[in-house]
Amino acid sequence: MPRTLFARLALILTLVLLLVGVFYALFSLSLGKHYQREFLQSLNRDLAANLVSARKLVQDGLLDQKALKETFHHYMVVNPSIEIYLLDREGRILSYSADPGVVKRSRVAIGPVRAFLRGASLPLLGDDPRDLAGSKIFSATRIPSVHGAEGYLYVVLRGEEYARIEQQFQNSLLLRLSGSAILVSLLLALLLGLILFHRMTRRLNLLGGAIQAFSDSNFTRTSPYPEAPKADDEIEQLGRHYNRMAGRIHRQLQQLQQQDELRRELVTHVSHDLRTPLAALHGYIETLRLKADDLDDATRAAYLDTALQHSRRLTRLVEELFELSKLDAHDIALHPERFSAAELVQDVLQKFQLEACRKDIALRMDCPEGLPFVNADIALIERVLENLLGNAIRHTPAGGEILAKLRVADDKVYIEIRDSGPGIDEADRPHIFERLYRGGNRERSDEHAGLGLAIARQIVELHHGDIRVSSEPGKGAVFSFPLPVQLPEPAAREPVVMS
């Protein structure tokens, strides 16, 4: 069996055309023979009756044997394609025009003869007296027999001589012409089919080559299938699907590579961030253990406070890493609910009120009346607000102010956190949402790990939003993000009381 699709299609087409040619030849021969018999029998339908009338075979109601013999002899010479037989009413052969010894039957089935005389549809075949298993078209008529009983004149229209000449003719000319015509037709059909199959398989070969090239490049370089805008068959649809699939796989691989690079970078940075507080924590604890008796209470308390501070930083860093890993793995399911954004912002401000007072920072809130409810995961949005307010307090100097403003626009409630800190440098602004990025605040590296804004961005993106930042050096920074408005449920219609 051929391996290529084109070779298989070519073989199948050849076999199909060969079968069609054989069937067409057999069908044509059979149909031609049928219509030839019908034509010849219709043309000579009254031949037997005319023989009886023209040759005066019946005289005074009786069969003239002499005239019958003369008729047999005459038609054997003049028209050797017919054979004449005299039958009694039961179909027994009484006399015939053929040479002695060639007639193999002693009787002819009388049913077809009677059907012929009743005017049955043609062609109608009767027994061939020369062939025990053969049948041929005929003409017949009733005649009185020698004994006064009814008999039949049975004329075989395609006798032995006719069949011999016809066979020679078919073998010589007609068969060759018909065979040549069929062969040429089949060859032309085969050639046209091969051309069409080649065009079809050529596109499949192009698609296969593009897929193979994509695979050989370890899915790093896409080899697009050249689409044909005018064609819209299954091959073109398959090509378009492949192009989209290859592009998506390529993008996903790039994202995986980027995530892998970010993961390695994260591991490197986290290792450093963990090593520093761990080393400090280990040093203070070891000092307390070795010099516990030599330290006064104030020094011992200062050492414990410092160790506790590093312990808190380690705890916060581990929690942020764990939360970020769950966000990356899409392991956090949203539980949206209807709530008041103003109340949530007020609650979060209350959490930071003590720290803000200690740093002499004013916390304010600006909320319009009639603010609609929002639909979001209240716990995750609270985490975003905590990260933004924590950053704002860290970067706002004493005597500064932090404003939480809420506004409605485009069927969304926007929450803005404004601070009066030093602002964000233009070079740092595109990177502040990246993991472990600290920008110009490296002097505060002991206070945070640089993961808060990355976590906030991913939470907002889970809510199909986008967190934005605007800042001018010396004028503070503004972080804002939207929340979808909870549409009011339709009021239930009161039943109408019919009086």
C-alpha positions in Angstrom: 0.0 0.0 0.0 1.5 3.4 -0.9 2.5 5.6 2.0 1.7 9.1 0.7 -1.8 10.4 0.6 -1.5 11.4 -3.1 -0.3 7.9 -4.1 -3.3 6.4 -2.2 -5.7 8.7 -3.8 -4.3 8.0 -7.2 -4.5 4.3 -6.7 -8.1 4.5 -5.4 -9.1 6.8 -8.3 -7.5 4.3 -10.8 -9.4 1.4 -9.3 -12.6 3.3 -9.2 -12.3 4.4 -12.8 -11.3 0.9 -13.9 -14.5 -0.5 -12.2 -16.6 2.3 -13.7 -15.1 1.5 -17.1 -15.8 -2.2 -16.9 -19.4 -1.5 -15.6 -19.9 1.1 -18.4 -18.7 -1.3 -21.1 -20.9 -4.1 -19.8 -23.8 -1.8 -19.4 -23.4 -0.3 -22.8 -23.1 -3.7 -24.5 -26.1 -5.0 -22.7 -28.2 -1.9 -23.4 -27.1 -1.8 -27.0 -28.0 -5.5 -27.4 -31.4 -4.9 -25.9 -32.3 -2.0 -28.1 -30.9 -3.8 -31.2 -33.1 -6.8 -30.5 -36.1 -4.5 -29.9 -35.5 -2.6 -33.2 -34.9 -5.7 -35.3 -37.8 -7.6 -33.9 -40.1 -4.6 -34.3 -38.9 -4.1 -37.8 -39.6 -7.8 -38.7 -42.7 -8.3 -36.6 -44.8 -9.3 -39.6 -42.1 -11.2 -41.4 -43.6 -14.6 -40.7 -47.1 -13.5 -41.7 -45.8 -11.9 -44.9 -44.0 -15.2 -45.8 -47.2 -17.1 -45.5 -49.1 -14.6 -47.5 -46.5 -13.8 -50.2 -45.3 -17.4 -50.8 -48.9 -18.8 -50.7 -48.0 -21.5 -48.2 -51.7 -22.1 -47.5 -53.9 -23.3 -50.3 -57.5 -24.1 -49.7 -57.0 -24.0 -45.9 -54.1 -26.5 -46.1 -50.3 -26.1 -45.9 -48.6 -26.4 -49.4 -45.6 -28.6 -48.6 -44.0 -27.9 -52.0 -44.3 -24.1 -51.5 -42.9 -24.5 -48.0 -39.8 -26.3 -49.3 -39.3 -23.7 -51.9 -39.6 -21.0 -49.3 -37.0 -22.6 -47.1 -34.6 -23.0 -50.0 -35.2 -19.4 -51.2 -34.6 -17.7 -47.9 -31.6 -19.8 -47.2 -30.0 -18.3 -50.3 -31.5 -14.8 -50.3 -31.4 -14.0 -46.5 -29.2 -16.4 -44.6 -29.6 -14.3 -41.4 -33.0 -15.9 -40.8 -34.0 -19.4 -40.0 -37.5 -20.7 -40.7 -39.2 -23.5 -38.7 -42.6 -25.1 -39.0 -44.1 -26.0 -35.6 -47.2 -27.8 -34.6 -49.5 -26.3 -32.0 -47.5 -28.0 -29.2 -44.2 -26.5 -30.5 -42.7 -29.7 -32.0 -40.5 -28.9 -35.0 -42.0 -30.4 -38.2 -39.7 -28.9 -40.7 -37.0 -26.3 -41.0 -34.8 -24.4 -43.5 -31.4 -25.3 -41.8 -29.0 -27.9 -42.9 -29.7 -31.4 -41.5 -28.0 -32.2 -38.3 -27.5 -28.7 -37.0 -30.9 -28.5 -35.3 -30.5 -29.8 -31.8 -34.0 -29.2 -30.4 -37.0 -31.3 -31.3 -39.5 -28.7 -30.0 -39.7 -25.0 -29.2 -41.4 -23.6 -26.1 -44.7 -22.4 -27.3 -45.3 -19.8 -24.5 -43.2 -17.0 -26.1 -44.8 -17.7 -29.5 -48.3 -17.2 -28.1 -47.2 -14.1 -26.2 -45.7 -12.7 -29.5 -49.0 -13.4 -31.3 -50.9 -11.6 -28.4 -48.8 -8.5 -29.0 -46.5 -8.6 -25.9 -43.9 -5.9 -25.5 -40.7 -6.4 -27.4 -38.0 -7.6 -27.4 -39.3 -11.1 -26.8 -36.9 -14.1 -26.9 -37.8 -17.6 -27.9 -35.9 -20.9 -28.0 -33.0 -21.3 -30.5 -33.4 -24.7 -32.1 -29.7 -24.8 -32.9 -28.7 -24.3 -29.2 -30.2 -26.2 -26.3 -29.4 -23.3 -23.9 -29.8 -20.3 -26.2 -32.6 -17.9 -27.0 -33.1 -15.4 -29.9 -35.6 -12.9 -31.2 -38.2 -14.3 -33.6 -41.2 -13.6 -35.7 -44.2 -16.0 -35.8 -47.6 -16.5 -37.3 -50.4 -19.1 -37.2 -50.8 -21.5 -40.2 -53.0 -24.6 -40.7 -50.9 -27.8 -40.6 -51.0 -30.7 -43.0 -53.4 -32.5 -40.8 -55.8 -29.6 -40.6 -54.7 -28.7 -37.1 -53.3 -25.2 -36.2 -49.5 -24.8 -36.4 -47.0 -22.0 -36.4 -44.4 -20.6 -38.8 -41.4 -19.7 -36.5 -38.8 -17.4 -38.0 -35.5 -16.9 -36.0 -34.4 -13.4 -37.0 -30.7 -13.7 -36.0 -29.7 -17.0 -37.2 -26.4 -18.8 -36.9 -24.9 -17.0 -39.9 -26.0 -13.6 -38.7 -24.5 -14.3 -35.2 -21.2 -15.4 -36.8 -21.0 -12.2 -39.0 -22.1 -10.0 -36.1 -19.4 -11.5 -33.8 -16.7 -10.9 -36.4 -17.9 -7.3 -36.9 -17.9 -6.6 -33.2 -14.5 -8.2 -32.7 -13.0 -6.2 -35.6 -14.4 -2.6 -35.5 -17.1 -1.8 -33.0 -15.3 -3.3 -30.0 -12.1 -1.5 -30.9 -13.9 1.8 -31.3 -15.9 1.4 -28.1 -12.8 0.2 -26.1 -10.8 3.1 -27.4 -13.4 5.6 -26.5 -13.8 4.2 -23.0 -10.1 4.0 -22.5 -9.5 7.6 -23.6 -12.3 8.8 -21.4 -10.9 7.0 -18.4 -7.4 8.2 -19.0 -8.7 11.8 -19.3 -10.7 11.4 -16.1 -7.7 9.9 -14.3 -5.4 12.7 -15.5 -7.9 15.4 -14.3 -8.4 13.6 -11.0 -4.6 13.4 -10.4 -4.3 17.1 -11.1 -7.0 17.9 -8.6 -5.6 15.5 -6.0 -2.2 17.0 -6.5 -3.6 20.5 -5.8 -5.4 19.3 -2.7 -2.4 17.3 -1.3 0.0 20.1 -2.1 -1.8 22.3 0.4 -1.8 19.4 2.9 2.0 19.0 2.3 2.4 22.8 3.0 0.5 22.4 6.2 2.4 19.3 7.2 5.7 21.1 6.5 4.6 24.1 8.6 3.7 21.8 11.5 7.0 19.9 11.1 9.1 23.1 11.0 7.2 24.3 14.2 8.0 21.0 15.9 11.6 21.0 14.8 12.1 24.4 16.3 11.0 23.1 19.6 7.9 25.3 19.3 9.9 28.4 19.5 9.4 29.7 15.9 6.1 29.5 14.2 5.9 28.6 10.5 2.5 29.9 9.4 0.4 28.1 6.8 -0.1 30.4 3.8 -3.8 30.9 3.8 -5.8 31.4 0.6 -8.4 34.1 1.2 -10.6 32.8 -1.7 -10.7 29.2 -0.5 -12.8 28.2 2.4 -12.7 24.4 2.4 -11.8 22.0 5.2 -8.0 22.3 4.4 -8.1 26.1 4.6 -10.1 25.8 7.9 -7.5 23.4 9.2 -4.7 25.7 8.2 -6.3 28.7 10.0 -6.9 26.5 13.1 -3.2 25.5 13.0 -2.1 29.1 12.7 -4.1 30.2 15.7 -3.0 27.2 17.7 0.6 27.7 16.8 0.4 31.3 17.7 -1.2 30.5 21.0 1.3 27.8 21.8 4.2 30.2 21.0 2.7 32.9 23.2 2.1 30.4 26.1 5.7 29.1 25.8 7.0 32.7 25.9 4.9 33.3 29.0 6.2 30.2 30.6 9.7 31.2 29.8 9.1 34.7 31.3 7.5 33.1 34.3 10.4 30.8 34.7 12.8 33.7 34.5 10.7 35.6 37.0 10.6 32.6 39.3 14.4 32.2 39.2 14.8 35.9 39.8 12.3 35.7 42.6 14.1 32.8 44.2 17.4 34.8 44.0 15.9 37.9 45.5 13.9 36.0 48.1 17.0 34.1 49.1 18.7 37.4 49.8 15.7 38.8 51.6 15.4 35.8 53.7 19.1 35.5 54.4 19.4 39.0 55.9 16.7 38.8 58.6 17.5 35.2 59.3 21.2 36.0 59.9 20.2 39.0 62.0 17.7 37.0 64.0 20.2 34.2 64.5 22.8 36.7 65.6 20.6 38.4 68.2 19.3 35.1 69.6 22.8 33.7 69.8 24.0 36.8 71.5 21.2 36.6 74.0 22.0 33.0 74.7 25.8 33.5 75.1 25.7 36.8 77.0 22.4 36.6 78.8 24.1 37.2 82.2 26.2 40.1 81.0 23.4 42.1 79.4 21.3 44.5 81.3 17.5 44.6 81.0 17.4 47.5 78.6 19.9 45.9 76.2 18.2 42.5 76.5 14.8 44.1 75.7 16.3 46.0 72.7 17.8 42.8 71.4 14.5 41.0 71.7 12.6 43.8 70.0 15.1 43.7 67.1 14.8 40.0 66.8 11.0 40.2 67.0 11.1 42.9 64.2 13.1 40.5 61.9 10.8 37.7 62.8 7.7 39.8 61.8 9.5 40.7 58.5 10.1 37.0 57.8 6.5 36.2 58.6 5.3 39.0 56.3 7.6 37.9 53.5 6.6 34.3 53.7 2.9 35.2 53.7 3.3 37.4 50.7 5.2 34.8 48.8 2.6 32.2 49.6 -0.2 34.6 48.5 1.6 35.4 45.3 2.2 31.8 44.5 -1.5 31.1 44.9 -2.4 34.0 42.6 0.1 32.8 40.0 -1.3 29.2 40.1 -4.9 30.6 39.9 -5.5 28.8 43.1 -7.7 31.6 44.5 -11.4 31.4 43.8 -13.3 34.6 43.7 -16.3 34.8 46.0 -18.0 38.0 44.8 -20.7 39.6 47.0 -22.6 42.8 47.2 -21.1 45.3 49.6 -20.5 49.0 50.2 -17.1 50.2 49.0 -17.3 53.2 51.3 -17.7 51.1 54.4 -14.8 48.8 53.4 -12.5 51.8 52.8 -13.6 53.3 56.2 -12.8 50.0 58.0 -9.3 49.7 56.4 -8.6 53.4 57.3 -9.4 52.6 60.9 -6.9 49.7 60.9 -4.1 52.2 59.9 -5.3 55.0 62.1 -3.0 54.2 65.0 0.1 53.8 62.8 -0.8 57.1 61.0 -1.1 59.0 64.3 2.3 57.6 65.4 3.8 59.0 62.2 1.8 62.2 62.4 -0.1 61.5 59.1 -3.6 62.5 58.5 -6.1 60.0 57.0 -9.1 61.4 55.1 -11.9 60.0 53.0 -13.9 61.6 50.3 -17.1 59.8 49.2 -20.1 61.2 47.4 -23.6 60.6 48.6 -25.6 57.8 47.1 -22.6 55.7 46.2 -23.9 52.4 44.7 -22.9 49.0 46.0 -20.2 47.0 44.2 -19.9 43.3 43.5 -16.5 41.8 44.3 -14.6 39.6 46.6 -14.5 41.7 49.8 -11.6 39.9 51.4 -9.3 40.3 48.4 -10.3 44.0 47.8 -9.5 44.6 51.5 -6.1 43.1 50.8 -5.5 45.5 47.9 -6.5 48.5 50.1 -4.2 47.3 52.9 -1.2 47.1 50.5 -1.9 50.5 49.0 -2.4 52.3 52.3 0.6 50.5 53.8 2.8 51.8 50.9 1.3 55.3 51.2 2.1 55.4 55.0 5.6 54.2 54.4 6.3 56.9 51.8 4.4 59.8 53.3 6.5 62.0 55.6 5.4 63.3 59.0 2.8 66.0 58.7 1.6 64.6 55.4 -1.8 63.5 54.4 -3.4 60.4 52.7 -6.8 60.7 51.0 -9.0 57.8 50.0 -11.4 59.1 47.3 -14.3 57.2 45.8 -16.1 58.2 42.6 -18.5 56.7 40.0 -17.8 56.6 36.3 -18.9 54.2 33.5 -20.9 51.9 35.8 -17.9 51.4 38.0 -16.8 52.7 41.4 -13.2 53.9 41.3 -11.2 53.9 44.5 -8.2 56.3 44.7 -5.5 56.4 47.3 -3.6 59.7 47.3 -0.5 60.5 49.4 1.6 63.6 49.8 4.9 61.8 49.7 7.9 62.5 47.4 6.2 60.8 44.5 7.6 58.2 42.1 10.4 58.8 39.7 9.4 58.5 36.0 12.0 55.8 35.5 10.6 53.7 38.3 6.9 54.2 37.4 6.7 51.4 34.7 8.3 48.9 37.1 6.6 49.5 40.5 4.2 46.6 40.0 7.0 44.1 39.3 7.9 41.7 42.0 10.6 42.6 44.4 11.1 46.0 42.7 11.9 48.8 45.1 13.1 51.5 42.8 14.4 54.6 44.5 13.4 53.3 48.0 16.1 50.8 48.5 17.0 52.5 51.8 13.7 51.2 53.1 14.5 47.6 52.0 14.2 46.3 55.6 10.6 47.5 55.8 9.1 45.7 52.8 9.9 43.0 50.3 8.5 44.6 47.2 5.6 42.2 46.7 2.6 44.2 47.8 1.9 46.1 44.6 2.4 42.9 42.5 -0.2 41.2 44.7 -2.6 44.1 44.4 -2.3 44.2 40.6 -3.1 40.5 40.3 -6.1 40.7 42.6 -7.5 43.7 40.6 -6.9 41.7 37.3 -8.8 38.8 38.8 -11.7 41.2 39.0 -11.2 42.2 35.3 -9.9 45.6 36.2 -6.6 47.5 35.9 -4.7 49.3 38.7 -3.2 52.6 37.6 -0.7 55.0 39.0 0.0 58.7 38.4 2.7 60.7 40.1 4.8 63.8 39.9 8.0 64.1 41.8 7.4 66.1 45.0 3.6 65.9 44.7 2.9 62.4 45.9 1.3 59.5 44.0 -2.2 58.4 43.1 -3.2 54.7 42.8 -6.7 53.9 41.5 -8.6 50.8 40.5 -12.2 50.1 39.5 -14.9 47.8 41.0 -18.0 46.7 39.1 -21.3 48.3 40.2 -23.9 45.9 41.6 -27.0 46.5 39.5 -30.1 46.8 41.6 -32.4 43.8 41.5 -35.8 44.5 39.9 -38.5 45.3 42.4 -41.1 42.6 42.9 -44.5 43.6 41.4 -47.3 43.8 43.9 -50.2 41.5 43.1 -53.2 43.3 41.7 -56.3 42.7 43.7 -59.4 42.5 41.6 -62.4 44.1 43.2 
